[in-house]
Amino acid sequence: MSDEGRAPRIGYVLKMYPRFSETFVVTEVLAMEHHGADLDIFSLRPPADGRFHESLSRVRAPVTYLPSPGKPLELWQALSDCRALHPSGFDAHMDEILAATPADAYQAVILATAVREREISHLHAHFGSVAAGVARLAARIAGISYSITLHAKDIFHEDVDHAELAARLRDAALCVTVSDFNERYLRGRYGDDTASLIRIYNGIDLEAFAYTRPMVRPRVVVGVGRLVPKKGFHHLIDAVLQLRDRGRPVRLDLVGGGAEETALRAQVAGLGLEDLVTFHGPLTQTEARQMMRGAAALAAPCIVGPDGNRDGLPTAILEGLALGTPVVATPVTGIPEAIVHDRTGLLVPEGDVTALADALEALVEDDALRCRLADAGREHVESHFDANTNGKMLYDVMAQLAPRPQGVAV
C-alpha cells in the first residue's frame, strides 16, 4: 500500500497493559481497529494480572513494554540515540527531560525514538497520570501531537498534582473524558487549559452483550468490580443483612478481587451471611456475563472514598444495562448519565443502606418493574454507549490530529 493510502499510525500509551480490570481499554482498541486504526501499544509496566479476557486475543496492535533504566550507561545511550533522531526537539525540551524522574525520562526518550522508527504520527495516553506524562514528553521531543483520556482517579484523587495535570491538559491536542460530570468539573477547575476537552463515553461491544428480558429471575443480586472502598460493597453486604432480617433474603454474588477482600469476608462472617454471600474472585468477561444474566439485579453502590477516589462510570453498569439485568446504583460522578432514576434503573443515596435494600427488594419482587427498567436501559446503552459508534468518533478525531505517513527515512 502506498503512503497515500495508509492510515496514520497512533501510539497508545498505558501504565500497564493489559490490565484485567480495564476492559474498556481493550474494547476501545478493538473498536478503533475495526474502523481502520493502525495502532502500536506501549506499556510502561509489564502486566501483573494472572488472567486475561478472551477479547484480548483479537487485538492486532503490537505491544512494546518500555524498559526501565538499569545501569547509568543505558540511560546515557538512550539519551544519545534520541538526540541523534530528534536534535531540535531534544535540545528544546532538555529542561523537561532533566526535570522528569529518571524512569520517566528514560521511557520518554525510548518512546520518542520508537515514534520516529515506526512512523507514529500521534500518541494517546489513557489516564492523566504517569502515562500522560511520558506521552507528553515523548511527543514534545518527537514533534508530534498527543492526547489523553481522563477517567476518575486521575482527576479526583487527593494525590493528583493539579499544576501537572493543567500542563498536560494545556499541551494536549485533544483531551477526552468519559462523562459530562467530569467535563463540567474539569472546565470549572482548569478553565482555559481545557480548550481541547471533549466528552466521549466509554462503550461496550453490544454484540457480545445480547439482551435478555428479565421476566423471570432468581432472588440473586450480583456486584461486579474490584474489591476496593469506592465500590461500596460493604454497604451492599449490610443491605443483604437487612433483607434477611426482613424475611426477604437474597443471594449475593461478588465478582472481583482487591485489597478489601479480607475485610469484606470478615464482615460477611461477622454478620452470619456466609450462606448468602459468595466471593467468586476475578472472572473473565464471559464468566461475568453469565453471572449477570442469572441475577435479578446488579448492584453498584459506589461511594466517594476518603482519599477522593471514585468511579467515573463503571463498565459493569453498562454491561448490566445491555444484558437486561436492572441496575441499582448511587449518583456518584457520571453514573446518573447511564442510570436515570426509575427510567433506566434505580438510584439510591450514597451510603444509604436502607434505600439500597428497598431498591433491591423491589427489583427482586417486581417482575414488571424489572422488565420496564431493563427495556429502557438497553435502549439507553444502545443510544449512548455503543463501543462501535464511540470508537469511530474517537478515531475520527484522532485521525484529524495525526498526519498520514510521509515515508520519512530513519
C-alpha positions, 0 to 999 in steps of 0.5 A: 500500500502506498503512503497515500493510502495508509492510515496514520499510525497512533501510539497508545500509551498505558501504565500497564497493559493489559490490565484485567480490570480495564476492559474498556481499554481493550474494547476501545482498541478493538473498536478503533481497529475495526474502523481502520486504526493502525495502532502500536501499544506501549506499556510502561509496566509489564502486566501483573494480572494472572488472567486475561479476557478472551477479547484480548486475543483479537487485538492486532496492535503490537505491544512494546513494554518500555524498559526501565533504566538499569545501569547509568550507561543505558540511560546515557545511550538512550539519551544519545540515540534520541538526540541523534533522531530528534536534535531540535526537539531534544535540545528544546525540551532538555529542561523537561527531560532533566526535570522528569524522574529518571524512569520517566525520562528514560521511557520518554526518550525510548518512546520518542525514538520508537515514534520516529522508527515506526512512523507514529504520527500521534500518541494517546495516553489513557489516564492523566497520570504517569502515562500522560506524562511520558506521552507528553514528553515523548511527543514534545521531543518527537514533534508530534501531537498527543492526547489523553483520556481522563477517567476518575482517579486521575482527576479526583484523587487527593494525590493528583498534582493539579499544576501537572495535570493543567500542563498536560491538559494545556499541551494536549491536542485533544483531551477526552473524558468519559462523562459530562460530570467530569467535563463540567468539573474539569472546565470549572477547575482548569478553565482555559487549559481545557480548550481541547476537552471533549466528552466521549463515553466509554462503550461496550461491544453490544454484540457480545452483550445480547439482551435478555428480558428479565421476566423471570429471575432468581432472588440473586443480586450480583456486584461486579468490580474490584474489591476496593472502598469506592465500590461500596460493597460493604454497604451492599453486604449490610443491605443483604443483612437487612433483607434477611432480617426482613424475611426477604433474603437474597443471594449475593454474588461478588465478582472481583478481587482487591485489597478489601477482600479480607475485610469484606469476608470478615464482615460477611462472617461477622454478620452470619451471611456466609450462606448468602454471600459468595466471593467468586474472585476475578472472572473473565468477561464471559464468566461475568456475563453469565453471572449477570444474566442469572441475577435479578439485579446488579448492584453498584453502590459506589461511594466517594472514598476518603482519599477522593477516589471514585468511579467515573462510570463503571463498565459493569453498569453498562454491561448490566444495562445491555444484558437486561439485568436492572441496575441499582446504583448511587449518583456518584460522578457520571453514573446518573448519565447511564442510570436515570432514576426509575427510567433506566434503573434505580438510584439510591443515596450514597451510603444509604443502606436502607434505600439500597435494600428497598431498591433491591427488594423491589427489583427482586419482587417486581417482575414488571418493574424489572422488565420496564427498567431493563427495556429502557436501559438497553435502549439507553446503552444502545443510544449512548454507549455503543463501543462501535459508534464511540470508537469511530468518533474517537478515531475520527478525531484522532485521525484529524490530529495525526498526519498520514505517513510521509515515508520519512527515512530513519 
